């Protein structure tokens, strides 16, 4: 249910409502749309309340076609800026509060119209998920974020790193849920191996979450092929006095721990993902987190079943089929080795469309896997697959029946 107010002072009423919501703490989101300003690349502004150094501010994200720019302003300055932008730069404004939604629109002749939507907007369900976004597993004030260039010297998020910040938090969120269901005791030292750690964003975040947020004993190791990245990360760990965090030069084939509780390998290319999963299983990891990158081994072997040949004659579809088959077999082999496994889309950590994650959490009790292995054999036979790297590695170690 909604009502409209075509009064001449509709704009003033909207700004008053905005001011009340800002200062009462009931604002969930403000969206300025229908941009008519000089910058044609600017699409909209999305604003949400934040706390910076204990002071309430409004974080305004200027959404352009190819980039986002963030400005954090004190409440009074933000309200004054919005007043300047309406209607000279934007012809629509949507105000979301705990009480409901208010929309201000301007006609082509500049006449304002205020509409009120009577259904309250719960804070946790407001468009954009305001409260969900406030649920952070890491704090921006953490020193490692400043050292790695995610925040500035004042502890504020650097706008160009906003996507990386969301990705880091999403990763820790996924890990936190997995940790809650893993067969690990609260006093157990957690040994973590992060293969392909790069600049160390996730490695530092994992160490910080375990050591500082959860107060858990943890030994976190980042493994990276590039010596300059290893040197950079070890210097940062020493500078920040992060005990229990180290980086080694190598890859999943050359650095093999004796035992680990958590194995991470994001964007491991082709069969490197299989070696990483194999390492996690062989080392008894309770949690395995993988993000496959490409799928070169299966595609040349793939024999399209007659019924599917018309569909798979197109290269794109054949590639997608090879990807789905490769990762399905990986997930099934993990299941056969005693893991509860999920395959889902994950926020890309390298700004690529390869954003799939395979998450495996060890079951507390292993079951009979003979029926599952038979299903895997039937699936391979259907597509004519002769060899899968992970299967070969597991059979060589006797981890599945040969």
C-alpha positions as CSV (number, residue, x, y, z in Angstrom):
1,X,0.0,0.0,0.0
2,X,1.3,3.4,-0.9
3,X,0.3,7.1,-0.9
4,X,1.5,10.1,-2.8
5,X,2.0,13.7,-1.8
6,X,2.1,16.0,-4.9
7,X,2.6,19.1,-2.7
8,X,5.1,21.8,-3.7
9,X,7.2,21.1,-0.6
10,X,7.6,17.4,-1.3
11,X,11.4,17.9,-1.7
12,X,11.6,19.6,1.7
13,X,9.5,16.9,3.3
14,X,11.8,14.2,1.9
15,X,14.9,16.0,3.2
16,X,13.3,16.4,6.6
17,X,12.6,12.7,6.6
18,X,16.1,11.9,5.6
19,X,17.5,14.1,8.4
20,X,15.2,12.4,11.0
21,X,16.3,9.0,9.8
22,X,20.0,9.9,9.9
23,X,20.0,11.3,13.4
24,X,17.6,8.7,14.9
25,X,19.6,5.8,13.5
26,X,16.6,4.3,11.6
27,X,18.1,4.8,8.1
28,X,18.9,1.5,6.3
29,X,19.7,2.8,2.8
30,X,19.4,5.8,0.5
31,X,19.5,5.5,-3.3
32,X,19.8,8.4,-5.7
33,X,18.9,7.3,-9.2
34,X,18.0,8.8,-12.7
35,X,21.3,10.7,-13.0
36,X,21.1,13.8,-15.2
37,X,24.5,15.3,-14.4
38,X,27.5,16.0,-16.6
39,X,29.3,12.7,-15.8
40,X,27.6,10.2,-18.1
41,X,29.4,7.2,-16.6
42,X,27.8,7.8,-13.1
43,X,24.7,5.6,-12.7
44,X,23.6,6.1,-9.1
45,X,24.7,6.8,-5.6
46,X,24.0,4.2,-2.8
47,X,24.4,5.5,0.8
48,X,24.4,3.6,4.0
49,X,25.2,4.6,7.7
50,X,28.6,3.6,9.0
51,X,30.7,4.3,12.1
52,X,34.2,5.8,11.6
53,X,36.3,6.3,14.7
54,X,33.2,6.1,16.8
55,X,31.4,8.8,14.8
56,X,28.2,8.2,12.8
57,X,28.8,8.9,9.1
58,X,27.1,8.2,5.8
59,X,29.1,6.1,3.3
60,X,28.2,7.2,-0.2
61,X,29.2,4.8,-3.0
62,X,29.2,6.5,-6.4
63,X,28.5,3.7,-8.8
64,X,30.0,4.3,-12.3
65,X,29.8,2.0,-15.3
66,X,33.3,0.5,-14.6
67,X,34.2,1.5,-11.1
68,X,32.9,2.5,-7.6
69,X,34.1,5.6,-5.7
70,X,33.3,5.8,-1.9
71,X,33.0,9.0,0.1
72,X,32.4,8.9,3.9
73,X,30.8,12.1,5.2
74,X,29.5,13.3,8.6
75,X,25.8,13.2,8.8
76,X,25.1,16.9,8.4
77,X,27.5,17.2,5.4
78,X,25.9,14.2,3.8
79,X,22.4,15.6,4.2
80,X,23.6,18.9,2.7
81,X,25.1,17.1,-0.3
82,X,21.9,15.2,-1.0
83,X,20.0,18.5,-0.9
84,X,22.4,19.9,-3.5
85,X,22.0,16.8,-5.8
86,X,18.2,16.8,-5.8
87,X,17.0,17.5,-8.5
88,X,20.0,19.1,-10.3
89,X,21.9,15.8,-10.6
90,X,19.4,13.1,-9.7
91,X,15.7,12.9,-10.4
92,X,14.8,10.0,-8.1
93,X,15.6,9.3,-4.5
94,X,14.6,6.2,-2.5
95,X,14.8,6.4,1.3
96,X,14.6,3.1,3.2
97,X,14.1,3.1,6.9
98,X,12.8,0.8,9.7
99,X,9.4,2.4,9.2
100,X,9.1,1.9,5.5
101,X,10.1,3.4,2.1
102,X,9.7,6.9,0.8
103,X,10.3,7.8,-2.8
104,X,10.9,11.3,-4.2
105,X,10.6,11.8,-7.9
106,X,10.7,14.7,-10.3
107,X,8.9,15.2,-13.5
108,X,10.5,16.4,-16.7
109,X,9.4,19.9,-15.7
110,X,11.0,19.5,-12.3
111,X,7.8,19.0,-10.3
112,X,8.4,16.9,-7.2
113,X,6.2,14.0,-6.1
114,X,6.6,12.2,-2.8
115,X,5.4,8.6,-2.4
116,X,5.1,6.7,0.8
117,X,5.0,2.9,0.9
118,X,3.3,1.7,4.0
119,X,4.9,-1.7,4.5
120,X,7.7,-1.4,7.0
121,X,11.1,-2.4,5.9
122,X,12.8,-4.6,8.6
123,X,16.4,-3.5,9.1
124,X,17.7,-7.0,8.5
125,X,15.6,-7.3,5.2
126,X,16.2,-3.9,3.7
127,X,17.3,-3.9,0.1
128,X,21.0,-4.4,0.0
129,X,21.0,-6.3,3.3
130,X,22.2,-3.4,5.5
131,X,22.5,-5.4,8.7
132,X,23.9,-8.4,6.9
133,X,26.6,-6.2,5.5
134,X,27.4,-4.9,9.0
135,X,28.0,-8.5,10.1
136,X,31.7,-8.6,9.7
137,X,34.0,-11.4,10.7
138,X,36.9,-9.0,10.7
139,X,37.2,-5.4,11.7
140,X,38.6,-2.7,9.5
141,X,40.8,-1.6,12.4
142,X,43.0,-4.7,12.2
143,X,46.6,-3.6,11.6
144,X,47.3,-6.2,8.8
145,X,44.6,-4.6,6.6
146,X,46.5,-1.3,6.8
147,X,49.8,-3.0,6.1
148,X,48.5,-4.8,3.1
149,X,46.9,-1.6,1.7
150,X,43.2,-2.4,2.3
151,X,42.8,0.5,4.7
152,X,44.5,3.9,4.9
153,X,46.5,5.3,7.9
154,X,43.2,6.3,9.5
155,X,41.8,2.8,9.3
156,X,39.2,3.7,6.6
157,X,38.6,1.4,3.7
158,X,40.4,2.4,0.6
159,X,37.7,2.7,-2.1
160,X,39.5,0.7,-4.7
161,X,39.8,-2.2,-2.2
162,X,36.1,-2.4,-1.4
163,X,35.6,-5.5,-3.5
164,X,38.6,-7.2,-1.9
165,X,37.3,-6.4,1.5
166,X,34.0,-8.0,0.7
167,X,35.7,-11.0,-0.7
168,X,37.9,-11.4,2.4
169,X,34.9,-11.3,4.7
170,X,32.9,-13.7,2.5
171,X,35.8,-16.2,2.7
172,X,36.0,-16.0,6.4
173,X,32.2,-16.3,6.7
174,X,32.3,-19.6,4.7
175,X,35.2,-20.8,6.8
176,X,33.5,-19.9,10.0
177,X,30.4,-22.0,9.1
178,X,32.6,-24.9,8.1
179,X,34.6,-24.7,11.3
180,X,31.4,-24.9,13.3
181,X,30.5,-28.3,11.8
182,X,34.0,-29.8,11.5
183,X,35.1,-32.6,13.9
184,X,37.6,-30.4,15.8
185,X,37.9,-29.7,19.5
186,X,37.9,-26.2,20.9
187,X,41.4,-26.6,22.4
188,X,42.9,-28.2,19.3
189,X,45.8,-26.4,17.6
190,X,44.7,-25.6,14.0
191,X,47.3,-26.0,11.3
192,X,46.3,-24.2,8.1
193,X,48.0,-24.5,4.7
194,X,47.0,-21.9,2.1
195,X,48.4,-22.9,-1.3
196,X,48.9,-20.1,-3.8
197,X,48.7,-17.4,-1.1
198,X,49.7,-14.5,-3.3
199,X,49.9,-11.3,-1.5
200,X,48.5,-13.0,1.6
201,X,45.2,-11.3,2.0
202,X,43.3,-14.5,2.9
203,X,46.3,-16.0,4.8
204,X,46.6,-13.0,7.1
205,X,42.8,-12.8,7.5
206,X,42.6,-16.5,8.4
207,X,45.4,-16.1,11.0
208,X,43.8,-13.0,12.4
209,X,40.3,-14.6,12.6
210,X,41.6,-17.7,14.4
211,X,44.1,-15.9,16.7
212,X,42.3,-12.7,17.5
213,X,38.5,-13.3,16.9
214,X,38.3,-16.9,18.1
215,X,41.4,-16.8,20.4
216,X,42.4,-20.2,19.0
217,X,45.9,-21.6,18.8
218,X,46.8,-21.7,15.1
219,X,49.7,-22.2,12.8
220,X,49.0,-20.7,9.4
221,X,51.3,-21.2,6.5
222,X,51.0,-19.5,3.1
223,X,52.6,-21.3,0.2
224,X,53.5,-19.2,-2.9
225,X,55.7,-19.8,-6.0
226,X,56.8,-16.2,-6.3
227,X,59.8,-15.5,-4.0
228,X,59.1,-11.8,-4.0
229,X,55.6,-12.4,-2.6
230,X,56.9,-14.8,0.0
231,X,59.5,-12.2,1.1
232,X,56.9,-9.4,1.2
233,X,54.5,-11.5,3.3
234,X,57.1,-12.7,5.7
235,X,58.3,-9.2,6.2
236,X,54.8,-8.0,7.0
237,X,54.2,-10.9,9.4
238,X,57.4,-10.0,11.2
239,X,56.7,-6.3,11.2
240,X,53.2,-7.0,12.7
241,X,54.6,-9.5,15.2
242,X,52.2,-12.2,14.0
243,X,53.4,-15.3,15.7
244,X,52.2,-18.6,14.1
245,X,52.1,-17.1,10.6
246,X,54.7,-17.9,8.0
247,X,55.1,-18.1,4.2
248,X,57.1,-20.6,2.2
249,X,58.3,-20.7,-1.4
250,X,56.8,-23.6,-3.4
251,X,53.6,-25.1,-4.5
252,X,51.2,-27.9,-3.6
253,X,53.6,-30.5,-5.1
254,X,56.8,-29.4,-3.4
255,X,55.5,-28.3,0.0
256,X,53.6,-31.2,1.7
257,X,52.8,-30.9,5.4
258,X,52.7,-33.9,7.7
259,X,49.3,-33.1,9.0
260,X,46.9,-30.1,8.7
261,X,43.4,-29.3,9.9
262,X,42.5,-26.8,7.1
263,X,43.7,-26.9,3.5
264,X,43.0,-23.9,1.2
265,X,43.8,-23.7,-2.5
266,X,42.0,-20.9,-4.5
267,X,42.4,-20.7,-8.2
268,X,44.7,-23.6,-8.5
269,X,45.1,-24.2,-12.2
270,X,43.9,-27.4,-13.8
271,X,45.3,-30.5,-12.0
272,X,46.9,-28.4,-9.3
273,X,43.4,-28.4,-7.7
274,X,43.5,-32.2,-7.7
275,X,47.0,-32.3,-6.1
276,X,45.7,-29.8,-3.5
277,X,42.6,-31.9,-2.7
278,X,44.8,-35.0,-2.5
279,X,47.1,-33.2,-0.1
280,X,44.2,-32.2,2.1
281,X,42.8,-35.7,2.2
282,X,46.2,-37.4,2.7
283,X,47.1,-35.0,5.6
284,X,43.8,-35.6,7.3
285,X,42.4,-32.1,6.9
286,X,39.0,-31.6,8.5
287,X,38.2,-28.7,6.1
288,X,39.2,-28.4,2.5
289,X,38.4,-25.2,0.5
290,X,39.2,-25.2,-3.2
291,X,38.4,-22.8,-6.1
292,X,39.2,-24.5,-9.4
293,X,40.6,-22.3,-12.2
294,X,40.6,-24.3,-15.4
295,X,39.8,-27.9,-16.6
296,X,42.3,-29.1,-19.2
297,X,42.6,-32.8,-18.3
298,X,39.1,-33.9,-18.9
299,X,38.1,-32.1,-22.0
300,X,40.3,-34.0,-24.5
301,X,39.0,-37.3,-23.1
302,X,35.3,-36.3,-23.3
303,X,33.3,-38.4,-25.7
304,X,29.9,-36.9,-26.1
305,X,27.1,-39.4,-25.6
306,X,25.1,-39.7,-28.8
307,X,22.0,-38.1,-27.3
308,X,24.1,-35.0,-26.2
309,X,26.1,-34.6,-29.4
310,X,23.9,-31.9,-30.9
311,X,24.2,-29.8,-27.8
312,X,27.9,-30.4,-27.2
313,X,29.0,-29.8,-30.8
314,X,29.5,-26.1,-29.7
315,X,32.8,-25.4,-28.1
316,X,31.4,-23.3,-25.3
317,X,29.0,-25.9,-24.2
318,X,31.6,-28.6,-24.4
319,X,33.9,-26.6,-22.1
320,X,31.1,-26.0,-19.6
321,X,30.3,-29.8,-19.7
322,X,34.0,-30.6,-19.0
323,X,34.1,-28.1,-16.2
324,X,30.9,-29.5,-14.6
325,X,32.1,-33.1,-15.0
326,X,35.6,-32.4,-13.6
327,X,34.4,-30.6,-10.5
328,X,31.5,-33.1,-9.9
329,X,34.0,-36.0,-9.9
330,X,36.2,-34.0,-7.5
331,X,33.3,-33.5,-5.1
332,X,32.2,-37.2,-5.4
333,X,35.7,-38.4,-4.6
334,X,35.8,-36.2,-1.6
335,X,32.4,-37.7,-0.6
336,X,33.9,-41.2,-1.1
337,X,36.8,-40.2,1.2
338,X,34.5,-39.3,4.1
339,X,33.7,-35.6,3.5
340,X,30.4,-33.7,3.4
341,X,30.9,-31.7,0.2
342,X,29.3,-28.6,-1.3
343,X,29.9,-26.9,-4.7
344,X,28.7,-23.4,-4.9
345,X,29.3,-20.0,-6.5
346,X,31.7,-17.8,-4.5
347,X,32.7,-14.2,-4.8
348,X,35.7,-14.1,-7.2
349,X,38.9,-13.4,-5.4
350,X,40.8,-12.3,-8.5
351,X,38.0,-10.4,-10.3
352,X,37.4,-13.3,-12.7
353,X,34.3,-15.3,-13.6
354,X,35.9,-18.4,-12.2
355,X,34.1,-18.1,-8.9
356,X,33.2,-21.7,-8.0
357,X,34.2,-23.1,-4.6
358,X,34.4,-26.8,-3.5
359,X,34.0,-26.9,0.2
360,X,34.5,-30.2,2.0
361,X,34.1,-30.9,5.8
362,X,35.1,-34.2,7.2
363,X,32.4,-36.4,8.6
364,X,32.7,-37.6,12.2
365,X,32.2,-41.2,11.0
366,X,33.2,-42.6,7.7
367,X,30.7,-44.9,5.9
368,X,30.8,-47.5,3.1
369,X,31.8,-45.8,-0.1
370,X,31.4,-48.8,-2.5
371,X,28.1,-47.7,-3.9
372,X,29.4,-44.2,-4.5
373,X,32.5,-45.5,-6.3
374,X,30.2,-47.5,-8.5
375,X,28.2,-44.4,-9.5
376,X,31.5,-42.6,-10.2
377,X,32.6,-45.5,-12.5
378,X,29.2,-45.3,-14.3
379,X,29.6,-41.5,-14.8
380,X,33.1,-41.9,-16.2
381,X,31.9,-44.6,-18.6
382,X,29.0,-42.5,-19.8
383,X,31.4,-39.8,-20.9
384,X,34.3,-42.1,-21.9
385,X,36.7,-40.7,-19.2
386,X,39.8,-42.9,-18.8
387,X,41.7,-40.9,-16.3
388,X,41.0,-38.3,-13.6
389,X,44.1,-36.9,-11.8
390,X,42.5,-36.9,-8.3
391,X,41.4,-40.5,-8.7
392,X,44.9,-41.6,-9.7
393,X,46.5,-39.9,-6.7
394,X,44.0,-41.4,-4.3
395,X,44.3,-44.9,-5.7
396,X,48.1,-44.7,-5.6
397,X,48.0,-43.9,-1.9
398,X,45.3,-46.5,-1.2
399,X,42.8,-43.9,-0.1
400,X,40.2,-45.4,-2.3
401,X,39.9,-48.9,-3.6
402,X,41.9,-49.6,-6.7
